[in-house]
Amino acid sequence: MKKKTILKMLVAVTALSGASAFAQMSEGPWMVRLRAVNINSSNSDATGYGLTVNNRTVPEVDISYFFNRNVALELMMMVPQEHTLYAQGVRLGTLEQAPPTLLLQYHFEVPSFRPYVGLGLNYTQYSSVRVPGFDIDKSSFGAALQVGVDIPVARNLYFNLDLKKLYMGVDVYQSSGFNVGAFKIDPVLFGLGLGLRF
Protein backbone atom coordinates (compact mmCIF):
# COMPACT_ATOMS: atom_id res chain seq x y z
CA MET A 1 0.00 0.00 0.00
CA LYS A 2 2.78 2.37 0.90
CA LYS A 3 4.65 1.60 -2.33
CA LYS A 4 1.52 2.23 -4.39
CA THR A 5 0.97 5.58 -2.66
CA ILE A 6 4.57 6.65 -3.29
CA LEU A 7 4.28 5.56 -6.92
CA LYS A 8 1.09 7.58 -7.36
CA MET A 9 2.75 10.62 -5.83
CA LEU A 10 5.74 10.29 -8.14
CA VAL A 11 3.44 10.00 -11.16
CA ALA A 12 1.49 13.08 -10.04
CA VAL A 13 4.66 15.13 -9.45
CA THR A 14 6.03 14.09 -12.85
CA ALA A 15 2.76 15.05 -14.55
CA LEU A 16 2.66 18.41 -12.80
CA SER A 17 6.31 19.08 -13.66
CA GLY A 18 5.64 18.26 -17.28
CA ALA A 19 2.58 20.51 -17.32
CA SER A 20 4.56 23.34 -15.74
CA ALA A 21 7.39 22.96 -18.25
CA PHE A 22 4.87 22.89 -21.09
CA ALA A 23 3.23 26.06 -19.75
CA GLN A 24 6.60 27.80 -19.62
CA MET A 25 7.35 26.76 -23.20
CA SER A 26 3.82 27.41 -24.53
CA GLU A 27 4.84 30.83 -25.84
CA GLY A 28 7.61 29.29 -27.90
CA PRO A 29 11.16 30.60 -28.40
CA TRP A 30 10.39 33.12 -31.18
CA MET A 31 9.17 36.69 -30.96
CA VAL A 32 8.44 39.14 -33.76
CA ARG A 33 7.95 42.84 -33.06
CA LEU A 34 6.67 45.56 -35.37
CA ARG A 35 7.50 49.09 -34.28
CA ALA A 36 7.28 52.71 -35.34
CA VAL A 37 10.78 54.10 -34.71
CA ASN A 38 11.90 57.71 -34.44
CA ILE A 39 15.50 58.11 -35.65
CA ASN A 40 17.14 61.07 -33.89
CA SER A 41 20.69 61.64 -35.13
CA SER A 42 23.47 63.07 -32.95
CA ASN A 43 25.25 64.64 -35.95
CA SER A 44 28.82 64.88 -34.66
CA ASP A 45 30.88 66.40 -37.47
CA ALA A 46 34.69 66.69 -37.73
CA THR A 47 34.84 67.83 -41.37
CA GLY A 48 34.38 71.54 -40.69
CA TYR A 49 31.35 71.68 -43.00
CA GLY A 50 28.74 71.47 -40.23
CA LEU A 51 27.18 68.30 -41.64
CA THR A 52 23.82 67.06 -40.36
CA VAL A 53 21.13 64.63 -41.51
CA ASN A 54 17.41 64.96 -40.90
CA ASN A 55 15.49 62.91 -38.34
CA ARG A 56 12.79 60.48 -39.42
CA THR A 57 10.07 58.18 -38.11
CA VAL A 58 10.06 54.83 -39.92
CA PRO A 59 8.61 51.30 -39.62
CA GLU A 60 10.92 48.64 -38.20
CA VAL A 61 10.67 44.89 -37.62
CA ASP A 62 12.78 42.64 -35.44
CA ILE A 63 12.97 38.90 -34.85
CA SER A 64 14.11 37.47 -31.51
CA TYR A 65 15.04 33.94 -30.51
CA PHE A 66 14.92 33.04 -26.79
CA PHE A 67 17.55 30.52 -25.70
CA ASN A 68 15.87 30.37 -22.28
CA ARG A 69 13.59 32.56 -20.13
CA ASN A 70 16.19 35.31 -19.82
CA VAL A 71 18.59 35.28 -22.77
CA ALA A 72 17.57 36.16 -26.33
CA LEU A 73 19.15 37.22 -29.61
CA GLU A 74 17.43 40.00 -31.57
CA LEU A 75 17.90 40.97 -35.21
CA MET A 76 16.56 44.44 -36.04
CA MET A 77 15.82 45.23 -39.68
CA MET A 78 14.39 48.10 -41.70
CA VAL A 79 14.23 48.94 -45.38
CA PRO A 80 16.81 51.51 -46.58
CA GLN A 81 15.80 55.00 -45.46
CA GLU A 82 16.59 58.17 -47.39
CA HIS A 83 18.09 61.04 -45.42
CA THR A 84 18.87 64.58 -46.51
CA LEU A 85 22.43 65.75 -45.87
CA TYR A 86 22.96 69.40 -44.93
CA ALA A 87 26.04 71.61 -44.52
CA GLN A 88 25.45 74.56 -42.17
CA GLY A 89 21.74 74.10 -42.83
CA VAL A 90 22.09 74.18 -46.63
CA ARG A 91 20.93 71.08 -48.47
CA LEU A 92 23.84 69.17 -50.05
CA GLY A 93 22.10 66.03 -51.26
CA THR A 94 20.68 62.71 -50.13
CA LEU A 95 21.80 59.26 -49.09
CA GLU A 96 20.14 56.03 -48.06
CA GLN A 97 21.14 53.92 -45.07
CA ALA A 98 20.04 50.56 -43.70
CA PRO A 99 21.42 49.52 -40.29
CA PRO A 100 20.67 45.83 -39.57
CA THR A 101 21.58 45.30 -35.92
CA LEU A 102 22.19 42.12 -33.92
CA LEU A 103 21.78 42.33 -30.13
CA LEU A 104 22.26 39.87 -27.30
CA GLN A 105 19.57 40.59 -24.70
CA TYR A 106 18.94 39.78 -21.04
CA HIS A 107 15.27 39.76 -20.00
CA PHE A 108 14.49 40.31 -16.31
CA GLU A 109 11.75 38.36 -14.54
CA VAL A 110 9.45 41.04 -13.12
CA PRO A 111 5.70 40.56 -12.44
CA SER A 112 3.35 42.21 -14.98
CA PHE A 113 6.06 43.33 -17.43
CA ARG A 114 9.38 42.16 -18.88
CA PRO A 115 12.22 44.71 -19.02
CA TYR A 116 15.38 43.90 -20.93
CA VAL A 117 18.80 45.26 -21.84
CA GLY A 118 20.84 44.51 -24.94
CA LEU A 119 24.33 44.87 -26.33
CA GLY A 120 25.33 44.23 -29.91
CA LEU A 121 26.67 45.33 -33.27
CA ASN A 122 25.19 47.21 -36.20
CA TYR A 123 26.36 47.03 -39.79
CA THR A 124 25.20 50.04 -41.78
CA GLN A 125 25.12 50.16 -45.56
CA TYR A 126 25.04 53.53 -47.33
CA SER A 127 23.62 53.55 -50.82
CA SER A 128 22.23 55.98 -53.42
CA VAL A 129 24.64 58.66 -52.25
CA ARG A 130 23.80 61.82 -54.22
CA VAL A 131 26.01 64.55 -52.76
CA PRO A 132 27.66 66.58 -55.57
CA GLY A 133 31.36 67.15 -54.92
CA PHE A 134 31.55 64.65 -52.06
CA ASP A 135 31.54 60.93 -51.37
CA ILE A 136 31.36 58.80 -48.21
CA ASP A 137 32.25 55.30 -47.06
CA LYS A 138 29.73 52.75 -48.28
CA SER A 139 29.48 50.86 -44.97
CA SER A 140 30.34 51.03 -41.29
CA PHE A 141 30.39 48.84 -38.17
CA GLY A 142 29.51 50.13 -34.72
CA ALA A 143 28.30 49.15 -31.28
CA ALA A 144 24.62 49.09 -30.32
CA LEU A 145 23.08 49.57 -26.86
CA GLN A 146 19.48 48.84 -25.92
CA VAL A 147 16.91 49.05 -23.12
CA GLY A 148 13.25 48.15 -23.44
CA VAL A 149 10.19 46.55 -21.96
CA ASP A 150 7.50 44.13 -23.14
CA ILE A 151 4.09 44.59 -21.45
CA PRO A 152 1.58 41.72 -21.82
CA VAL A 153 -1.73 42.80 -23.35
CA ALA A 154 -3.15 39.40 -24.40
CA ARG A 155 -2.03 35.81 -24.71
CA ASN A 156 1.40 35.86 -26.41
CA LEU A 157 0.87 39.52 -27.40
CA TYR A 158 2.94 42.36 -25.94
CA PHE A 159 3.09 46.14 -26.12
CA ASN A 160 6.73 47.12 -26.61
CA LEU A 161 8.77 50.21 -25.77
CA ASP A 162 12.37 50.18 -26.99
CA LEU A 163 15.33 52.56 -26.91
CA LYS A 164 18.54 51.96 -28.86
CA LYS A 165 21.77 53.87 -29.35
CA LEU A 166 23.62 53.01 -32.57
CA TYR A 167 27.17 54.11 -33.28
CA MET A 168 27.40 54.92 -37.01
CA GLY A 169 30.20 56.95 -38.55
CA VAL A 170 31.66 57.50 -42.01
CA ASP A 171 34.66 59.23 -43.54
CA VAL A 172 33.78 62.02 -45.96
CA TYR A 173 35.79 62.61 -49.15
CA GLN A 174 35.96 65.38 -51.70
CA SER A 175 35.47 64.31 -55.31
CA SER A 176 39.27 64.39 -55.69
CA GLY A 177 39.51 61.61 -53.09
CA PHE A 178 40.83 63.83 -50.28
CA ASN A 179 39.57 62.74 -46.85
CA VAL A 180 38.06 65.81 -45.16
CA GLY A 181 37.16 64.08 -41.88
CA ALA A 182 34.64 61.89 -40.09
CA PHE A 183 30.91 62.41 -39.75
CA LYS A 184 29.18 60.49 -36.96
CA ILE A 185 25.43 60.05 -37.22
CA ASP A 186 25.18 58.01 -33.97
CA PRO A 187 21.36 58.00 -33.81
CA VAL A 188 19.07 57.30 -30.87
CA LEU A 189 16.14 55.11 -31.93
CA PHE A 190 12.95 55.29 -29.87
CA GLY A 191 10.36 52.72 -30.88
CA LEU A 192 6.94 51.57 -29.80
CA GLY A 193 4.88 48.74 -31.20
CA LEU A 194 3.56 45.22 -30.70
CA GLY A 195 5.30 41.89 -30.27
CA LEU A 196 4.00 38.36 -30.87
CA ARG A 197 5.58 35.40 -29.07
CA PHE A 198 5.19 31.95 -30.63
N, C-alpha and C positions, 0 to 999 in steps of 0.2 A: 504493500500500500504506500509506504513511504517512497519507494523507488518510482512508483507511478506518479505520485504527486510532484516529485522533483523533475521528472521527465516532462510533465505537463507545464511546469513553470519555465523550464528551459525552452520548450517550444513556443510558449507565449512571449518570452523575452526576445527570442530570435525573430518572431513575427513582428513584434513592436519595433525592434531595431531596424528591420528591413523596411517597415512602413515609414519610419522616421527618415531613413536614408533616402528613400524614394521621394518623400516630401521635400527634402532638401535639394534633390536633384531635379524636381519637377519643372523648374524654370528652364533647365538646360544650360549649357555652358556659353551660348551665344547671346549677344545683345547688339541690336542695331538702333542707332539714334539718328534722328533727323532734326537739325537745328537751323535757326536763323542766327547768323553770326555777324557781329559788327567788327570790322577790321579797323583798328585805330593805330596808325603808324607813328613810331617815335621820331623818324626823320632826323637822324644824326648824320650830318654831312661834313666831310673833311676835304671837299674839293675846292671850297671857296666860292662856289656858285650859288649857295643857298638852296640846294635841291630838296624838294619835298614831293610826296605823292599824296593823292587824295584818299580819304577814308571811304569805306563802302560797307554796306550790309548785304550779305550774300547767303544763299543756301549752302548747307554743308551736311555731309553724311559721314558717320563713322561706324566701324564694325569692331566689336570687342569679343575676345575669347577669354573666358574665366578658367584658369587652371585649377582653382579651388574657390572657397567662399571669399577670399580676400585678395588674391592676386589675379590680375587680368592684363591682357595686351590689347591696346587699342590702335587701330589704323584710321586716321582722319584723312578724308579726301574731299576735294571740291574741284569743280571744273575750272579751267584757267580764267582768271578774272583780269579785266582790263583796268589799268590805272593810268591816270594822267600825271605826267612828270612836269614839275614846275621849277624854275630858277628865279629866286627872289620874287615869287608870285606870278611870274610870266610863264605862260604855257610853252613848254619845249616840245612835247610830243607825248606818245603813249607807249606802254609796254604791257604785256600780259604775264602773269605769274600764277603758278600752281604749286602749293607747298604741301605735298603729302607728308604726313607726320606720324611716326610710330612711337608710342608711349607705353612704358611699363607702369602699371597702376597698382596702388594698394587701397583697397576698400575697407573702411572701418565698419565694425558691427555696432550700430547705434539704433535703438528702437525708433520706429516711425520714419526714418530716412537713412540714406546710405552715402555719407561723404567719402570722397576719395582724393588722393593726390597722385600725380604722375610725373615721370621724368623720361625724356626721350630725345629723339633726333628728327629734325625736319630736313628734307631735301627739296629745294625750291628750283623750279625750272622757269627761266625767263624766255619768253618767245614773242614774236611779232613786235620787236623793238623798233619803233618809228620815232627816233630822236635825231633830227638832222644835225650833222656835225659831231655827233657823239655815238659811242657804243658802250655796252656793258658786258660783264661776264654773263654767260648763258646759264649758269647754275651756281648754287651755293649749298653748303651744309652748315647746320647750326643746331644748337641745343634747343630743347623745348621743355617748358615747365607748365604744370597744370594743377588746378584745384577745381573741384566740382562736387555736385550732390545729385543723387537720384532720389526722388520722392514718389513713393507708390501712390497711384491714383486708381488702379484697377488690377485685376489679376494679370501679372506679367507685364503691366504697362506702368511707365514711370514718367514723371515730369522731370526734366533735366535742366540744371543751371551749370554752366561750365566757363572757366576762365583759363586762357592759355597765354603764355608769353613765348613768342618765337623769335629766335635770333637769326636774322636774314641780312646779309650784307654783300655788296658787289663792288668791284673796282670799276671806275668810270674812265673811259678813254676818249681822247679826241680822235677825229677821223684819221689823223696821221699815225695813230697808234700810241701816242704819248699818254701815259697813265697820269691822270690829274688828281687821283685820290680815291678814297673809299666812301661809299654812301651806304649807311645802315638804315634799313627800313624798320627792323625790330618791332613788329606789330604786337599789340595786345588784342586778343580775340575774345570777345564776350558773346557767349551763345546761350540760347534757350530753346527748348524743344521737347520732343517726346522720345522715349526709348522703349523698345519691345524686347523682352527677354524670352528666349525659346531654346 
